[in-house]
Amino acid sequence: MDWASVAGLLLALAGLFVGHALEGGKLASLLQPAAFAIVVVGTLGAVLLQTRLATFLRGLRMTWWVFRPPADSRSALAREIGLWNLAARRDGPLSLERFLTASEDKFNATGLRMIIDGIHPDKLRQLLDVEISAYEVAQRQAVRIWESAAGYSPTIGILGAVLGLIHVMENLTDPAKLGSGIAVAFVSTIYGVGLANLFFYPVANKLKAIVSQSVVQYEITAAVFYDIASGDHTRIIEERVASLLREH
């Protein structure tokens, strides 16, 4: 669990609600189902309109990474790289077959298979770079739904405010209905701006950092596969591993 994300979200909400309470406001005044429906449903609809369904669903699933990021596999990968290099040098590329069957990472399995098949190192690196590029594009497109939501929600909040004011204008002769319309107007703006800056943008930035870290790990691993296929000195591979472990 990423407790920093949990604490950050709770702290942001606490600041909002405590500040509201210190000014004499009531919590119930911020709970407006109509405003919530306008902003949240409207924002999701706008994002879905511009995004492929598969990308949209992937972006939603990735939200969990903010609170429970993918396990850090760098240390385990560093140990595997040492074993790959030792086996390839001592017993030849075909000895990597046993690691291929045990690999749970599709990218690692692809690299090992290319070395076993004797693909030229330059061609191997080109193919792995294509794999990395495709992965990065797919992941960043999924993350972009949160950036888009952050861009749309303040504007949709303003639309909610206008709808609330329209409701007020329609009921000027009935003072009992004016309060609810004004509440929806102002709370819609709060929801739109608040969600964008307290949730959507932070989620997008956190996910981009996680994707960037995984891309760097794949790039270093691709370089290692190239080194093993080329028969480069073990010291070069050790430097690759050192750079892998230094990434945060």
SEVOMI-30422 format. One record per residue (C-alpha): residue number from 1; z, y, x; residue in one letter. Coordinates in Angstrom, 3 decimals. Layout:
> NUM, Z, Y, X, A
...
END
This chain:
> 1, 0.000, 0.000, 0.000, M
> 2, -0.897, 3.485, 1.255, D
> 3, 2.331, 5.278, 0.440, W
> 4, 0.922, 8.603, 1.638, A
> 5, -1.601, 8.519, -1.222, S
> 6, 1.080, 7.589, -3.746, V
> 7, 3.407, 10.307, -2.471, A
> 8, 0.616, 12.871, -2.405, G
> 9, -0.374, 12.203, -6.014, L
> 10, 3.241, 12.276, -7.218, L
> 11, 3.964, 15.448, -5.250, L
> 12, 0.923, 17.206, -6.709, A
> 13, 1.926, 16.272, -10.261, L
> 14, 5.561, 17.188, -9.619, A
> 15, 4.540, 20.617, -8.353, G
> 16, 2.480, 21.214, -11.477, L
> 17, 5.074, 20.028, -13.982, F
> 18, 8.121, 21.487, -12.213, V
> 19, 6.421, 24.852, -11.845, G
> 20, 5.528, 24.773, -15.526, H
> 21, 9.116, 23.930, -16.433, A
> 22, 10.548, 26.692, -14.221, L
> 23, 8.472, 29.202, -16.150, E
> 24, 10.079, 27.979, -19.353, G
> 25, 7.182, 25.842, -20.492, G
> 26, 7.523, 22.510, -22.226, K
> 27, 5.928, 19.294, -20.989, L
> 28, 4.524, 18.616, -24.440, A
> 29, 2.447, 21.781, -24.233, S
> 30, 0.423, 20.224, -21.384, L
> 31, -0.246, 17.015, -23.292, L
> 32, -3.294, 17.768, -25.402, Q
> 33, -5.326, 14.655, -26.337, P
> 34, -8.271, 16.770, -27.491, A
> 35, -8.475, 18.628, -24.179, A
> 36, -8.091, 15.360, -22.250, F
> 37, -10.897, 13.732, -24.209, A
> 38, -13.244, 16.681, -23.704, I
> 39, -12.689, 16.925, -19.942, V
> 40, -12.296, 13.279, -18.895, V
> 41, -14.829, 11.686, -21.218, V
> 42, -17.286, 14.533, -20.711, G
> 43, -16.956, 14.325, -16.925, T
> 44, -17.411, 10.549, -16.870, L
> 45, -20.458, 10.885, -19.102, G
> 46, -22.047, 13.490, -16.848, A
> 47, -21.414, 11.389, -13.742, V
> 48, -22.785, 8.254, -15.401, L
> 49, -25.891, 10.170, -16.474, L
> 50, -26.793, 10.932, -12.847, Q
> 51, -25.776, 7.568, -11.380, T
> 52, -27.020, 3.994, -11.572, R
> 53, -24.586, 1.799, -13.477, L
> 54, -24.024, -0.567, -10.540, A
> 55, -23.237, 2.373, -8.237, T
> 56, -20.932, 3.906, -10.842, F
> 57, -18.972, 0.665, -11.271, L
> 58, -18.747, 0.204, -7.484, R
> 59, -17.316, 3.690, -7.159, G
> 60, -14.708, 2.949, -9.812, L
> 61, -13.687, -0.269, -8.051, R
> 62, -13.398, 1.564, -4.740, M
> 63, -10.746, 3.863, -6.240, T
> 64, -8.149, 1.197, -5.556, W
> 65, -8.799, 1.646, -1.826, W
> 66, -7.078, 5.028, -2.026, V
> 67, -3.777, 3.296, -2.729, F
> 68, -4.431, -0.098, -1.125, R
> 69, -7.015, 0.335, 1.665, P
> 70, -8.917, -2.657, 3.057, P
> 71, -6.868, -4.545, 5.636, A
> 72, -7.238, -3.334, 9.219, D
> 73, -9.173, -6.173, 10.854, S
> 74, -9.794, -4.534, 14.232, R
> 75, -7.252, -6.600, 16.183, S
> 76, -8.545, -9.861, 14.722, A
> 77, -12.126, -8.765, 15.412, L
> 78, -11.235, -7.922, 19.020, A
> 79, -9.894, -11.453, 19.496, R
> 80, -13.026, -12.946, 17.914, E
> 81, -15.265, -10.889, 20.195, I
> 82, -13.434, -12.261, 23.218, G
> 83, -13.977, -15.806, 21.972, L
> 84, -17.669, -15.159, 21.218, W
> 85, -18.301, -13.758, 24.672, N
> 86, -16.421, -16.572, 26.427, L
> 87, -18.238, -19.286, 24.474, A
> 88, -21.673, -17.711, 24.981, A
> 89, -21.153, -17.370, 28.727, R
> 90, -19.620, -20.767, 29.275, R
> 91, -21.588, -22.957, 26.875, D
> 92, -24.624, -20.864, 25.895, G
> 93, -25.610, -19.085, 22.644, P
> 94, -25.816, -22.309, 20.634, L
> 95, -22.056, -22.748, 21.059, S
> 96, -21.565, -19.809, 18.685, L
> 97, -22.521, -22.091, 15.795, E
> 98, -18.878, -23.051, 15.255, R
> 99, -17.899, -19.395, 14.866, F
> 100, -20.743, -18.823, 12.425, L
> 101, -19.439, -21.418, 9.977, T
> 102, -15.925, -19.973, 10.180, A
> 103, -16.926, -16.303, 9.774, S
> 104, -15.951, -14.668, 6.487, E
> 105, -17.721, -11.379, 7.232, D
> 106, -21.398, -11.349, 6.253, K
> 107, -22.299, -8.811, 8.943, F
> 108, -20.645, -10.845, 11.707, N
> 109, -22.329, -13.996, 10.451, A
> 110, -25.707, -12.246, 10.550, T
> 111, -25.179, -11.117, 14.137, G
> 112, -24.051, -14.533, 15.292, L
> 113, -27.009, -16.191, 13.567, R
> 114, -29.446, -13.878, 15.350, M
> 115, -27.931, -14.693, 18.745, I
> 116, -28.043, -18.425, 18.002, I
> 117, -31.677, -18.144, 16.907, D
> 118, -32.557, -16.428, 20.178, G
> 119, -33.802, -13.162, 18.680, I
> 120, -34.611, -10.567, 21.339, H
> 121, -31.639, -8.218, 21.897, P
> 122, -33.626, -5.080, 21.068, D
> 123, -34.900, -6.561, 17.822, K
> 124, -31.409, -7.862, 17.024, L
> 125, -29.966, -4.369, 17.410, R
> 126, -32.690, -2.859, 15.218, Q
> 127, -32.045, -5.356, 12.439, L
> 128, -28.283, -4.829, 12.590, L
> 129, -28.757, -1.061, 12.505, D
> 130, -30.768, -1.467, 9.313, V
> 131, -27.908, -3.543, 7.844, E
> 132, -25.412, -0.826, 8.760, I
> 133, -27.581, 1.940, 7.313, S
> 134, -28.018, 0.075, 4.028, A
> 135, -24.281, -0.554, 3.794, Y
> 136, -23.422, 3.075, 4.542, E
> 137, -25.901, 4.458, 2.011, V
> 138, -24.622, 2.139, -0.736, A
> 139, -20.976, 2.972, -0.043, Q
> 140, -21.517, 6.715, 0.201, R
> 141, -23.492, 6.752, -3.045, Q
> 142, -20.548, 5.057, -4.736, A
> 143, -18.092, 7.563, -3.256, V
> 144, -20.309, 10.431, -4.409, R
> 145, -19.378, 9.790, -8.036, I
> 146, -15.958, 11.280, -7.288, W
> 147, -17.459, 14.333, -5.620, E
> 148, -19.707, 14.756, -8.644, S
> 149, -16.745, 14.414, -10.996, A
> 150, -14.932, 17.129, -9.045, A
> 151, -17.942, 19.389, -9.470, G
> 152, -18.405, 18.760, -13.181, Y
> 153, -14.816, 18.724, -14.455, S
> 154, -13.999, 22.459, -14.014, P
> 155, -17.170, 23.425, -15.892, T
> 156, -16.467, 20.925, -18.656, I
> 157, -12.931, 22.322, -18.778, G
> 158, -14.466, 25.719, -19.509, I
> 159, -16.561, 24.120, -22.244, L
> 160, -13.332, 22.754, -23.702, G
> 161, -11.842, 26.233, -23.555, A
> 162, -14.830, 27.672, -25.424, V
> 163, -14.565, 24.952, -28.067, L
> 164, -10.899, 25.769, -28.492, G
> 165, -11.675, 29.468, -28.937, L
> 166, -14.361, 28.608, -31.473, I
> 167, -11.696, 26.693, -33.394, H
> 168, -9.463, 29.777, -33.226, V
> 169, -12.182, 32.073, -34.497, M
> 170, -12.915, 29.728, -37.392, E
> 171, -9.284, 29.826, -38.495, N
> 172, -8.318, 33.468, -38.068, L
> 173, -7.205, 33.547, -41.673, T
> 174, -4.901, 30.549, -41.147, D
> 175, -2.277, 31.442, -38.498, P
> 176, -0.848, 27.902, -38.592, A
> 177, -4.019, 26.548, -36.945, K
> 178, -4.389, 29.198, -34.276, L
> 179, -1.823, 27.737, -31.916, G
> 180, -3.507, 24.361, -31.555, S
> 181, -6.890, 25.948, -30.869, G
> 182, -5.500, 28.256, -28.201, I
> 183, -3.596, 25.354, -26.603, A
> 184, -6.750, 23.254, -26.361, V
> 185, -8.606, 26.194, -24.837, A
> 186, -6.160, 26.803, -22.006, F
> 187, -5.135, 23.198, -21.378, V
> 188, -8.798, 22.143, -21.104, S
> 189, -9.199, 24.564, -18.217, T
> 190, -6.052, 23.215, -16.581, I
> 191, -7.300, 19.633, -16.929, Y
> 192, -10.728, 20.479, -15.529, G
> 193, -9.523, 22.410, -12.487, V
> 194, -6.463, 20.219, -11.955, G
> 195, -8.325, 16.910, -11.997, L
> 196, -10.993, 18.260, -9.652, A
> 197, -8.556, 19.525, -7.022, N
> 198, -5.607, 17.178, -7.417, L
> 199, -7.453, 13.904, -7.909, F
> 200, -11.264, 13.816, -7.755, F
> 201, -11.784, 15.685, -4.461, Y
> 202, -8.859, 13.972, -2.664, P
> 203, -10.068, 10.539, -3.792, V
> 204, -13.607, 11.293, -2.594, A
> 205, -12.411, 12.497, 0.807, N
> 206, -10.098, 9.512, 1.282, K
> 207, -12.854, 7.063, 0.411, L
> 208, -15.317, 8.802, 2.736, K
> 209, -12.834, 8.403, 5.593, A
> 210, -12.429, 4.682, 4.840, I
> 211, -16.212, 4.169, 4.686, V
> 212, -16.705, 6.071, 7.951, S
> 213, -14.144, 3.891, 9.702, Q
> 214, -15.812, 0.693, 8.517, S
> 215, -19.233, 1.982, 9.611, V
> 216, -17.910, 2.753, 13.099, V
> 217, -16.477, -0.763, 13.278, Q
> 218, -19.840, -2.275, 12.337, Y
> 219, -21.643, -0.101, 14.882, E
> 220, -19.327, -1.244, 17.677, I
> 221, -19.708, -4.858, 16.576, T
> 222, -23.517, -4.480, 16.586, A
> 223, -23.311, -3.151, 20.146, A
> 224, -21.211, -6.182, 21.118, V
> 225, -23.800, -8.563, 19.663, F
> 226, -26.460, -6.754, 21.667, Y
> 227, -24.364, -7.104, 24.846, D
> 228, -23.771, -10.813, 24.279, I
> 229, -27.461, -11.452, 23.545, A
> 230, -28.432, -9.487, 26.672, S
> 231, -25.904, -11.300, 28.860, G
> 232, -24.234, -8.035, 29.871, D
> 233, -21.150, -8.013, 32.043, H
> 234, -17.866, -8.906, 30.363, T
> 235, -16.468, -5.554, 31.437, R
> 236, -18.940, -3.770, 29.156, I
> 237, -17.814, -5.850, 26.194, I
> 238, -14.177, -5.158, 27.057, E
> 239, -14.934, -1.434, 26.929, E
> 240, -16.498, -1.907, 23.505, R
> 241, -13.356, -3.671, 22.321, V
> 242, -11.177, -0.899, 23.754, A
> 243, -13.182, 1.708, 21.839, S
> 244, -12.880, -0.402, 18.681, L
> 245, -9.086, -0.458, 18.963, L
> 246, -8.947, 3.276, 19.613, R
> 247, -10.641, 4.104, 16.307, E
> 248, -8.297, 5.274, 13.531, H
END
